């Protein structure tokens, strides 16, 4: 099966959820990497830019 555009929102949501989990586990570098991937895939994703800016400023 070829990659379909309909899968992209699910893929982005999964990366965002993983990033939030990594923040809870205090694994900030991994969270930054995941949030950067979210923004690469969807630059308008709600709160991803804010969370990434907070992480980069704080940790």
C-alpha atoms as an extended CHARMM CRD file, in Angstrom:
* protein
*
        59  EXT
         1         1  UNK       CA              0.0000000000        0.0000000000        0.0000000000  PROA      1               0.0000000000
         2         2  UNK       CA              1.3200000000        3.4010000000       -0.9040000000  PROA      2               0.0000000000
         3         3  UNK       CA              1.5380000000        6.2370000000        1.6120000000  PROA      3               0.0000000000
         4         4  UNK       CA             -1.7400000000        8.1240000000        1.4950000000  PROA      4               0.0000000000
         5         5  UNK       CA             -2.1940000000       11.7780000000        2.4930000000  PROA      5               0.0000000000
         6         6  UNK       CA             -4.9990000000       10.7140000000        4.8320000000  PROA      6               0.0000000000
         7         7  UNK       CA             -2.4250000000        8.9980000000        7.0630000000  PROA      7               0.0000000000
         8         8  UNK       CA             -0.4710000000       12.1900000000        7.6860000000  PROA      8               0.0000000000
         9         9  UNK       CA             -2.7390000000       13.6480000000       10.4240000000  PROA      9               0.0000000000
        10        10  UNK       CA             -2.5680000000       10.3710000000       12.3700000000  PROA      10              0.0000000000
        11        11  UNK       CA              1.2180000000       10.2440000000       11.9830000000  PROA      11              0.0000000000
        12        12  UNK       CA              1.5900000000       13.8490000000       13.1620000000  PROA      12              0.0000000000
        13        13  UNK       CA             -0.7670000000       13.3030000000       16.1000000000  PROA      13              0.0000000000
        14        14  UNK       CA              1.2220000000       10.2340000000       17.1560000000  PROA      14              0.0000000000
        15        15  UNK       CA              4.4860000000       12.1910000000       17.1430000000  PROA      15              0.0000000000
        16        16  UNK       CA              2.8860000000       14.9720000000       19.2010000000  PROA      16              0.0000000000
        17        17  UNK       CA              1.5100000000       12.4800000000       21.7380000000  PROA      17              0.0000000000
        18        18  UNK       CA              4.9310000000       10.8460000000       22.0280000000  PROA      18              0.0000000000
        19        19  UNK       CA              6.5230000000       14.2520000000       22.5980000000  PROA      19              0.0000000000
        20        20  UNK       CA              4.1030000000       14.9920000000       25.4490000000  PROA      20              0.0000000000
        21        21  UNK       CA              4.9220000000       11.6220000000       26.9990000000  PROA      21              0.0000000000
        22        22  UNK       CA              8.6460000000       12.3660000000       26.7800000000  PROA      22              0.0000000000
        23        23  UNK       CA              8.0800000000       15.7170000000       28.5190000000  PROA      23              0.0000000000
        24        24  UNK       CA              6.3030000000       13.9160000000       31.3740000000  PROA      24              0.0000000000
        25        25  UNK       CA              9.2520000000       11.5110000000       31.6080000000  PROA      25              0.0000000000
        26        26  UNK       CA             11.6580000000       14.4730000000       31.6200000000  PROA      26              0.0000000000
        27        27  UNK       CA             13.3140000000       13.2420000000       28.4230000000  PROA      27              0.0000000000
        28        28  UNK       CA             13.4810000000       16.7380000000       26.9740000000  PROA      28              0.0000000000
        29        29  UNK       CA             15.9200000000       16.1230000000       24.1150000000  PROA      29              0.0000000000
        30        30  UNK       CA             13.7180000000       13.3810000000       22.6760000000  PROA      30              0.0000000000
        31        31  UNK       CA             10.6540000000       15.6080000000       23.0870000000  PROA      31              0.0000000000
        32        32  UNK       CA             12.4000000000       18.3900000000       21.1550000000  PROA      32              0.0000000000
        33        33  UNK       CA             13.2330000000       15.9830000000       18.3330000000  PROA      33              0.0000000000
        34        34  UNK       CA              9.6450000000       14.7560000000       18.1290000000  PROA      34              0.0000000000
        35        35  UNK       CA              8.2070000000       18.2850000000       18.1740000000  PROA      35              0.0000000000
        36        36  UNK       CA             10.5730000000       19.3450000000       15.4060000000  PROA      36              0.0000000000
        37        37  UNK       CA              9.2840000000       16.4070000000       13.3430000000  PROA      37              0.0000000000
        38        38  UNK       CA              5.6840000000       17.4700000000       14.0360000000  PROA      38              0.0000000000
        39        39  UNK       CA              6.4420000000       21.0020000000       12.8470000000  PROA      39              0.0000000000
        40        40  UNK       CA              8.2710000000       19.6830000000        9.7970000000  PROA      40              0.0000000000
        41        41  UNK       CA              5.2300000000       17.6290000000        8.8100000000  PROA      41              0.0000000000
        42        42  UNK       CA              2.6320000000       20.2430000000        9.7620000000  PROA      42              0.0000000000
        43        43  UNK       CA              3.9520000000       23.7440000000       10.5680000000  PROA      43              0.0000000000
        44        44  UNK       CA              0.4910000000       24.8610000000       11.7420000000  PROA      44              0.0000000000
        45        45  UNK       CA              0.0030000000       22.0910000000       14.3000000000  PROA      45              0.0000000000
        46        46  UNK       CA             -1.6120000000       23.6530000000       17.4030000000  PROA      46              0.0000000000
        47        47  UNK       CA              0.6960000000       24.1210000000       20.3950000000  PROA      47              0.0000000000
        48        48  UNK       CA              3.6930000000       22.2800000000       18.8840000000  PROA      48              0.0000000000
        49        49  UNK       CA              5.6200000000       25.4860000000       18.2280000000  PROA      49              0.0000000000
        50        50  UNK       CA              4.8020000000       26.8450000000       21.6730000000  PROA      50              0.0000000000
        51        51  UNK       CA              5.8960000000       23.6480000000       23.4130000000  PROA      51              0.0000000000
        52        52  UNK       CA              9.1050000000       23.4890000000       21.3860000000  PROA      52              0.0000000000
        53        53  UNK       CA              9.9320000000       27.1240000000       22.1830000000  PROA      53              0.0000000000
        54        54  UNK       CA              9.2970000000       26.4600000000       25.8740000000  PROA      54              0.0000000000
        55        55  UNK       CA             11.5550000000       23.3950000000       25.8530000000  PROA      55              0.0000000000
        56        56  UNK       CA             14.3490000000       25.1740000000       24.0230000000  PROA      56              0.0000000000
        57        57  UNK       CA             14.1990000000       28.1260000000       26.4060000000  PROA      57              0.0000000000
        58        58  UNK       CA             13.9850000000       26.0010000000       29.5430000000  PROA      58              0.0000000000
        59        59  UNK       CA             16.1590000000       22.9480000000       28.9220000000  PROA      59              0.0000000000
